[in-house]
């Protein structure tokens, strides 16, 4: 819910406290109706760089059961809004982000987790 609340100060976070699962991590969004998607907007977490999304896959679905990959992408390690334009418009009710790796700030902290402040579609 925090990745779609319109507040860049809140964020979605993968499991990290009670368990430490490694990549990939995923989050699924229900758009409540089929929508044409030309691209996605992303805003990385502002107050922590270690674990920001680096590489990820976007998958779309019309039924929430069968997903199709629309591509593998990379986000920069910064807090500016980033755009991912799809090569073709996709119609979907659901989309899933599968995070495959995170940025490592060199602090020595184990980067098994990831997080995201905001995601949107256009």
N, CA, C and O of each residue as an XYZ file, in Angstrom:
488
protein
N       0.820     -1.197      0.000
C       0.000      0.000      0.000
C       0.858      1.253      0.000
O       0.465      2.261     -0.587
N       2.038      1.217      0.652
C       2.861      2.425      0.729
C       3.500      2.794     -0.602
O       3.925      3.935     -0.779
N       3.578      1.868     -1.530
C       4.195      2.161     -2.834
C       3.220      2.855     -3.780
O       3.605      3.273     -4.872
N       1.956      2.979     -3.366
C       0.958      3.629     -4.229
C       0.115      4.633     -3.450
O      -1.028      4.898     -3.820
N       0.666      5.193     -2.379
C      -0.110      6.123     -1.560
C       0.118      7.584     -1.916
O      -0.466      8.469     -1.290
N       0.964      7.852     -2.917
C       1.220      9.227     -3.338
C       2.154      9.987     -2.405
O       2.330     11.196     -2.556
N       2.751      9.294     -1.447
C       3.641      9.919     -0.472
C       5.055      9.366     -0.663
O       5.312      8.205     -0.347
N       5.950     10.172     -1.167
C       7.327      9.747     -1.427
C       8.147      9.477     -0.175
O       9.274      8.990     -0.268
N       7.593      9.791      1.006
C       8.309      9.548      2.262
C       7.992      8.171      2.851
O       8.733      7.680      3.702
N       6.900      7.547      2.407
C       6.582      6.186      2.855
C       7.085      5.214      1.799
O       7.386      5.619      0.676
N       7.179      3.920      2.153
C       7.724      2.981      1.183
C       7.291      1.558      1.497
O       6.977      1.222      2.639
N       7.281      0.732      0.462
C       7.116     -0.711      0.593
C       8.512     -1.289      0.837
O       9.497     -0.813      0.272
N       8.585     -2.319      1.681
C       9.862     -2.961      1.997
C       9.673     -4.466      1.927
O       8.676     -4.986      2.429
N      10.611     -5.171      1.314
C      10.577     -6.631      1.313
C      10.822     -7.141      2.736
O      11.225     -6.375      3.612
N      10.578     -8.429      2.962
C      10.800     -9.027      4.285
C      12.247     -8.798      4.716
O      13.164     -8.909      3.903
N      12.451     -8.479      5.994
C      13.811     -8.259      6.470
C      13.967     -8.486      7.973
O      15.061     -8.824      8.425
N      12.918     -8.313      8.748
C      13.069     -8.404     10.197
C      13.012     -9.854     10.693
O      13.953    -10.322     11.333
N      11.928    -10.560     10.407
C      11.743    -11.917     10.917
C      12.401    -12.979     10.044
O      12.664    -14.093     10.496
N      12.659    -12.626      8.807
C      13.342    -13.537      7.891
C      14.201    -12.705      6.954
O      14.007    -11.496      6.831
N      15.138    -13.350      6.303
C      16.029    -12.627      5.399
C      16.097    -13.350      4.056
O      17.154    -13.843      3.663
N      14.955    -13.412      3.349
C      14.973    -14.086      2.050
C      15.813    -13.311      1.043
O      15.827    -12.080      1.049
N      16.501    -14.031      0.194
C      17.327    -13.400     -0.836
C      16.456    -13.065     -2.048
O      15.281    -13.428     -2.095
N      17.024    -12.390     -3.000
C      16.345    -12.067     -4.252
C      15.960    -13.339     -4.989
O      16.607    -14.371     -4.815
N      14.911    -13.282     -5.815
C      14.090    -12.119     -6.151
C      13.007    -11.850     -5.103
O      12.567    -12.756     -4.396
N      12.587    -10.577     -5.021
C      11.452    -10.133     -4.208
C      10.382     -9.655     -5.178
O      10.703     -9.220     -6.285
N       9.124     -9.727     -4.783
C       8.085     -9.255     -5.702
C       6.960     -8.570     -4.954
O       6.728     -8.808     -3.769
N       6.273     -7.713     -5.685
C       5.080     -7.033     -5.187
C       4.106     -6.965     -6.361
O       4.496     -6.676     -7.492
N       2.827     -7.238     -6.072
C       1.788     -7.281     -7.096
C       0.768     -6.178     -6.841
O       0.398     -5.915     -5.697
N       0.316     -5.538     -7.915
C      -0.654     -4.455     -7.830
C      -1.905     -4.806     -8.615
O      -1.818     -5.320     -9.730
N      -3.072     -4.531     -8.037
C      -4.364     -4.734     -8.681
C      -4.905     -3.358     -9.063
O      -5.150     -2.525     -8.191
N      -5.092     -3.119    -10.353
C      -5.586     -1.832    -10.847
C      -7.114     -1.757    -10.830
O      -7.687     -0.723    -11.171
N      -7.774     -2.849    -10.432
C      -9.229     -2.951    -10.292
C     -10.004     -2.990    -11.603
O     -11.206     -3.257    -11.592
N      -9.360     -2.736    -12.712
C      -9.974     -2.879    -14.035
C      -8.861     -2.913    -15.066
O      -7.750     -2.458    -14.796
N      -9.150     -3.446    -16.239
C      -8.151     -3.450    -17.313
C      -7.801     -2.016    -17.691
O      -8.679     -1.167    -17.847
N      -6.510     -1.763    -17.833
C      -6.040     -0.443    -18.236
C      -4.935     -0.597    -19.268
O      -4.176     -1.566    -19.241
N      -4.854      0.355    -20.169
C      -3.754      0.388    -21.133
C      -2.560      1.058    -20.458
O      -2.665      2.168    -19.937
N      -1.435      0.368    -20.478
C      -0.228      0.857    -19.813
C       0.839      1.135    -20.863
O       1.245      0.239    -21.604
N       1.289      2.383    -20.918
C       2.365      2.784    -21.828
C       3.720      2.738    -21.139
O       4.757      2.575    -21.783
N       3.694      2.887    -19.807
C       4.939      2.885    -19.058
C       4.692      2.993    -17.575
O       3.551      3.011    -17.113
N       5.787      3.066    -16.834
C       5.750      3.091    -15.381
C       6.625      4.212    -14.846
O       7.623      4.582    -15.464
N       6.250      4.744    -13.709
C       7.072      5.721    -13.005
C       7.536      5.091    -11.691
O       6.807      4.322    -11.066
N       8.743      5.427    -11.290
C       9.320      4.877    -10.062
C       9.982      5.982     -9.257
O      10.601      6.894     -9.806
N       9.836      5.879     -7.947
C      10.521      6.770     -7.025
C      11.167      5.898     -5.952
O      10.488      5.203     -5.197
N      12.494      5.956     -5.907
C      13.246      5.172     -4.931
C      13.130      5.802     -3.541
O      12.851      6.993     -3.409
N      13.347      4.989     -2.516
C      13.350      5.469     -1.135
C      14.410      6.548     -0.974
O      15.527      6.409     -1.473
N      14.058      7.623     -0.275
C      14.952      8.771     -0.163
C      15.984      8.653      0.951
O      17.123      9.085      0.774
N      15.617      8.082      2.089
C      16.486      8.167      3.255
C      17.397      6.956      3.462
O      17.998      6.813      4.527
N      17.504      6.095      2.468
C      18.433      4.956      2.549
C      18.749      4.515      1.131
O      17.841      4.296      0.330
N      20.034      4.384      0.814
C      20.410      3.999     -0.549
C      20.681      2.507     -0.669
O      20.393      1.919     -1.712
N      21.222      1.883      0.362
C      21.552      0.461      0.300
C      20.263     -0.344      0.175
O      19.429     -0.332      1.081
N      20.101     -1.041     -0.944
C      18.902     -1.831     -1.174
C      17.916     -1.216     -2.157
O      16.903     -1.835     -2.480
N      18.196     -0.007     -2.637
C      17.319      0.536     -3.684
C      17.299     -0.435     -4.858
O      18.299     -1.089     -5.152
N      16.155     -0.521     -5.521
C      16.014     -1.457     -6.636
C      17.038     -1.147     -7.720
O      17.205      0.005     -8.120
N      17.710     -2.175     -8.184
C      18.667     -2.041     -9.288
C      18.082     -2.702    -10.530
O      17.714     -2.007    -11.477
N      17.988     -4.028    -10.545
C      17.432     -4.726    -11.712
C      16.110     -5.380    -11.333
O      15.944     -5.892    -10.225
N      15.171     -5.353    -12.280
C      13.853     -5.904    -12.002
C      13.151     -6.272    -13.300
O      13.535     -5.838    -14.386
N      12.120     -7.079    -13.155
C      11.283     -7.518    -14.264
C       9.873     -7.005    -14.017
O       9.388     -7.037    -12.886
N       9.211     -6.528    -15.073
C       7.807     -6.142    -14.984
C       6.985     -7.219    -15.675
O       7.283     -7.623    -16.798
N       5.945     -7.675    -14.985
C       5.029     -8.662    -15.536
C       3.609     -8.107    -15.453
O       3.273     -7.392    -14.509
N       2.767     -8.442    -16.453
C       1.384     -7.969    -16.480
C       0.430     -9.145    -16.628
O       0.797    -10.214    -17.117
N      -0.818     -8.915    -16.188
C      -1.835     -9.958    -16.242
C      -3.216     -9.314    -16.341
O      -3.435     -8.216    -15.828
N      -4.126     -9.990    -16.991
C      -5.522     -9.536    -17.006
C      -6.366    -10.298    -15.993
O      -7.452     -9.842    -15.635
N      -5.885    -11.458    -15.520
C      -6.683    -12.281    -14.607
C      -6.051    -12.481    -13.226
O      -6.699    -13.047    -12.346
N      -4.832    -12.045    -13.012
C      -4.169    -12.213    -11.725
C      -3.579    -13.590    -11.507
O      -3.013    -13.866    -10.449
N      -3.707    -14.455    -12.496
C      -3.176    -15.816    -12.373
C      -2.043    -16.081    -13.357
O      -1.040    -16.706    -13.011
N      -2.213    -15.602    -14.581
C      -1.217    -15.807    -15.630
C      -0.549    -14.467    -15.937
O      -1.201    -13.507    -16.346
N       0.762    -14.429    -15.728
C       1.524    -13.196    -15.952
C       2.459    -13.364    -17.133
O       2.978    -14.450    -17.392
N       2.667    -12.249    -17.852
C       3.585    -12.240    -18.986
C       4.606    -11.122    -18.758
O       4.244     -9.991    -18.436
N       5.876    -11.455    -18.930
C       6.937    -10.470    -18.770
C       6.883     -9.452    -19.908
O       6.698     -9.807    -21.072
N       7.047     -8.176    -19.544
C       7.150     -7.131    -20.564
C       8.581     -6.620    -20.661
O       8.874     -5.738    -21.468
N       9.480     -7.175    -19.836
C      10.882     -6.813    -19.972
C      11.629     -6.739    -18.662
O      11.042     -6.703    -17.581
N      12.949     -6.716    -18.793
C      13.873     -6.547    -17.673
C      14.428     -5.126    -17.744
O      14.768     -4.634    -18.820
N      14.513     -4.478    -16.588
C      14.888     -3.069    -16.548
C      15.862     -2.814    -15.405
O      16.060     -3.658    -14.531
N      16.467     -1.621    -15.435
C      17.382     -1.186    -14.388
C      16.988      0.216    -13.946
O      16.723      1.087    -14.775
N      16.953      0.425    -12.637
C      16.732      1.758    -12.085
C      18.056      2.318    -11.598
O      18.910      1.586    -11.097
N      18.217      3.631    -11.753
C      19.402      4.310    -11.251
C      19.333      4.437     -9.737
O      18.255      4.389     -9.146
N      20.472      4.596     -9.132
C      20.581      4.743     -7.681
C      20.449      6.220     -7.323
O      21.430      6.873     -6.966
N      19.223      6.739     -7.424
C      18.969      8.136     -7.063
C      17.520      8.298     -6.618
O      16.752      7.337     -6.647
N      17.146      9.499     -6.211
C      15.798      9.743     -5.702
C      14.947     10.581     -6.655
O      13.903     11.097     -6.256
N      15.376     10.721     -7.897
C      14.560     11.403     -8.905
C      13.523     10.440     -9.460
O      13.740      9.228     -9.475
N      12.389     10.979     -9.920
C      11.392     10.128    -10.560
C      12.000      9.525    -11.821
O      12.592     10.233    -12.635
N      11.850      8.220    -11.974
C      12.401      7.518    -13.126
C      11.255      6.930    -13.956
O      10.271      6.430    -13.412
N      11.401      6.998    -15.262
C      10.372      6.507    -16.184
C      10.864      5.279    -16.924
O      12.012      5.219    -17.364
N       9.988      4.307    -17.053
C      10.243      3.129    -17.869
C       9.140      3.090    -18.910
O       7.983      2.837    -18.576
N       9.483      3.337    -20.170
C       8.498      3.298    -21.248
C       8.520      1.916    -21.890
O       9.580      1.404    -22.251
N       7.343      1.319    -22.027
C       7.244      0.002    -22.643
C       7.403      0.112    -24.152
O       7.108      1.155    -24.736
N       7.864     -0.950    -24.778
C       8.047     -0.940    -26.235
C       6.711     -0.954    -26.967
O       6.637     -0.560    -28.131
N       5.652     -1.405    -26.292
C       4.296     -1.406    -26.853
C       3.314     -1.279    -25.697
O       3.602     -1.719    -24.584
N       2.163     -0.684    -25.954
C       1.133     -0.542    -24.927
C       0.647     -1.933    -24.518
O       0.408     -2.790    -25.368
N       0.506     -2.147    -23.216
C       0.014     -3.418    -22.678
C      -1.283     -3.159    -21.932
O      -1.403     -2.168    -21.211
N      -2.254     -4.047    -22.104
C      -3.506     -3.967    -21.369
C      -3.416     -4.944    -20.206
O      -3.120     -6.124    -20.397
N      -3.675     -4.443    -18.991
C      -3.558     -5.294    -17.810
C      -4.435     -4.761    -16.684
O      -4.699     -3.562    -16.593
N      -4.872     -5.664    -15.845
C      -5.544     -5.303    -14.597
C      -4.557     -5.403    -13.438
O      -4.693     -4.707    -12.432
N      -3.571     -6.268    -13.589
C      -2.567     -6.504    -12.561
C      -1.178     -6.290    -13.145
O      -0.944     -6.538    -14.328
N      -0.266     -5.831    -12.308
C       1.138     -5.869    -12.700
C       1.962     -6.260    -11.492
O       1.608     -5.970    -10.349
N       3.057     -6.919    -11.771
C       3.941     -7.416    -10.723
C       5.354     -6.938    -11.026
O       5.814     -6.992    -12.166
N       6.024     -6.475     -9.995
C       7.440     -6.122    -10.082
C       8.220     -7.222     -9.396
O       7.966     -7.547     -8.236
N       9.168     -7.791    -10.115
C      10.033     -8.822     -9.553
C      11.435     -8.233     -9.485
O      12.116     -8.091    -10.501
N      11.857     -7.891     -8.259
C      13.154     -7.273     -8.059
C      14.227     -8.356     -8.017
O      14.143     -9.297     -7.227
N      15.239     -8.215     -8.877
C      16.286     -9.226     -9.015
C      17.586     -8.859     -8.309
O      18.379     -9.739     -7.974
N      17.811     -7.564     -8.079
C      19.000     -7.118     -7.348
C      18.782     -5.702     -6.839
O      17.919     -4.973     -7.329
N      19.586     -5.325     -5.844
C      19.511     -3.988     -5.279
C      20.858     -3.301     -5.337
O      21.900     -3.950     -5.430
N      20.827     -1.992     -5.281
C      22.072     -1.216     -5.248
C      22.771     -1.433     -3.903
O      22.117     -1.539     -2.866
N      24.084     -1.496     -3.931
C      24.910     -1.699     -2.743
C      25.760     -0.446     -2.557
O      26.523     -0.072     -3.447
N      25.627      0.202     -1.398
C      26.364      1.450     -1.171
C      27.782      1.237     -0.649
O      28.480      2.199     -0.330
N      28.210     -0.033     -0.562
C      29.568     -0.326     -0.134
C      29.780     -0.278      1.365
O      30.919     -0.315      1.829
N      28.703     -0.196      2.132
C      28.820     -0.087      3.592
C      29.145     -1.411      4.276
O      29.487     -1.438      5.458
N      29.037     -2.513      3.526
C      29.269     -3.827      4.117
C      27.996     -4.487      4.605
O      28.009     -5.652      5.001
N      26.878     -3.738      4.580
C      25.590     -4.299      4.973
C      25.152     -5.323      3.929
O      25.272     -5.073      2.729
N      24.648     -6.467      4.372
C      24.162     -7.505      3.468
C      22.905     -7.002      2.761
O      21.894     -6.743      3.415
N      22.953     -6.861      1.446
C      21.823     -6.330      0.685
C      20.951     -7.485      0.179
O      20.967     -7.813     -1.007
N      20.189     -8.097      1.100
C      19.258     -9.160      0.740
C      17.852     -8.605      0.547
O      16.964     -9.327      0.096
N      17.636     -7.337      0.879
C      16.319     -6.705      0.889
C      16.224     -5.629     -0.183
O      17.218     -5.261     -0.810
N      15.012     -5.136     -0.380
C      14.799     -4.006     -1.279
C      13.562     -3.245     -0.828
O      12.806     -3.716      0.021
N      13.362     -2.064     -1.404
C      12.220     -1.231     -1.042
C      11.919     -0.272     -2.182
O      12.733     -0.088     -3.086
N      10.722      0.344     -2.128
C      10.295      1.252     -3.184
C       9.334      2.268     -2.582
O       8.380      1.892     -1.901
N       9.581      3.562     -2.833
C       8.710      4.603     -2.296
C       7.412      4.702     -3.098
O       6.330      4.675     -2.511
N       7.494      4.815     -4.414
C       6.286      4.987     -5.232
C       6.447      4.329     -6.598
O       7.534      4.323     -7.176
N       5.354      3.780     -7.099
C       5.278      3.285     -8.471
C       3.952      3.773     -9.055
O       2.942      3.839     -8.355
N       3.967      4.110    -10.332
C       2.755      4.534    -11.014
C       2.765      4.055    -12.444
O       3.780      3.578    -12.951
N       1.608      4.189    -13.098
C       1.510      3.820    -14.521
C       1.090      5.060    -15.305
O       0.521      6.006    -14.761
N       1.389      5.019    -16.598
C       0.891      6.061    -17.501
C       0.585      5.442    -18.837
O       0.151      6.138    -19.755
